[in-house]
Amino acid sequence: MPTDLLPISILREGLTALAIPATQWLLEAFGVYLVELKRWSRIHNLTAITEDADIVRRHFLDSLLYLRCLPPDARSVIDVGSGAGFPGIPMKLVRPELSLCLLEPTGKKVAFLRHMVATLSLPNVTVLQGRVEDIPVIPGGTYDAAVVRSLFSVDAFLTKTAALVKPRGVMLLSKGKGYEKELIGLNTDALHVEQLTIPTTDIQRFIITATMSA
Ligand SMILES: C[S@@+](CC[C@H](N)C(=O)[O-])C[C@H]1O[C@@H](n2cnc3c(N)ncnc32)[C@H](O)[C@@H]1O
């Protein structure tokens, strides 16, 4: 198992900072993910981030910040525009009880997501090819949480994901500095912003949580 290929000390330190036990299983799973992400990216250009340490920090640990804002009783999550699996797959590795839908329109990314779900033997994960606008809306919502990274503006995020989320469910979107400009003109009463730092870096993230009314 390729834990020797992983910048293991960064991952360990990052997990510890996030109060996530760095079990051997978890370290090995992230090791497999890193190797496969790089292997597929050489052919399919899945990510612009190519250095191991950067993948650990900017994909794995950044994705895990979402868990700081996910309600502990959330069970079903949709990752909208999952790309190469961020933030959904890292969240699932740490919270295996989650039932996860990875939504992605691009065929080569969908193929990678299916490959990773099979390779990591992840139960209760559905990979759906499509755009969020095309997901059938069920009255009362489908998921306890919708997560989005590097896709929508705050406004578009609220508009496009609200119908997918159950009453009292949450929509989580991570943004960098400057996110406040996107809040101008929006009703921010139901929004909560949590300022976090990607462990082992000084990169700040602002996770915007919108909670659906009851
Ligand atoms: C910049 S990438 C981010 C991928 C991943 N969330 C991440 O943070 O690494 C945006 C992804 O959203 C997908 N996408 C674009 N429009 C979408 C839509 N309307 N519904 C769902 N996914 C969409 C793209 O195919 C792409 O993979």
The ligand as a Gaussian input file, in Angstrom:
#p B3LYP/6-31G(d) Opt

LIG

0 1
 C      -13.803000      24.021000     -10.743000
 S      -14.446000      22.419000     -10.761000
 C      -14.457000      22.026000      -9.011000
 C      -14.484000      20.559000      -8.770000
 C      -14.447000      20.162000      -7.288000
 N      -15.664000      20.565000      -6.608000
 C      -13.248000      20.758000      -6.608000
 O      -13.410000      21.631000      -5.758000
 O      -12.123000      20.338000      -6.929000
 C      -16.185000      22.644000     -11.060000
 C      -16.878000      21.358000     -11.424000
 O      -18.270000      21.592000     -11.502000
 C      -18.795000      20.922000     -12.633000
 N      -19.997000      21.680000     -13.038000
 C      -20.063000      22.783000     -13.828000
 N      -21.334000      23.216000     -13.941000
 C      -22.098000      22.376000     -13.202000
 C      -23.492000      22.289000     -12.945000
 N      -24.344000      23.178000     -13.456000
 N      -23.945000      21.293000     -12.137000
 C      -23.075000      20.406000     -11.599000
 N      -21.731000      20.431000     -11.810000
 C      -21.250000      21.397000     -12.613000
 C      -17.671000      20.943000     -13.657000
 O      -17.779000      19.886000     -14.595000
 C      -16.438000      20.806000     -12.771000
 O      -16.023000      19.465000     -12.609000

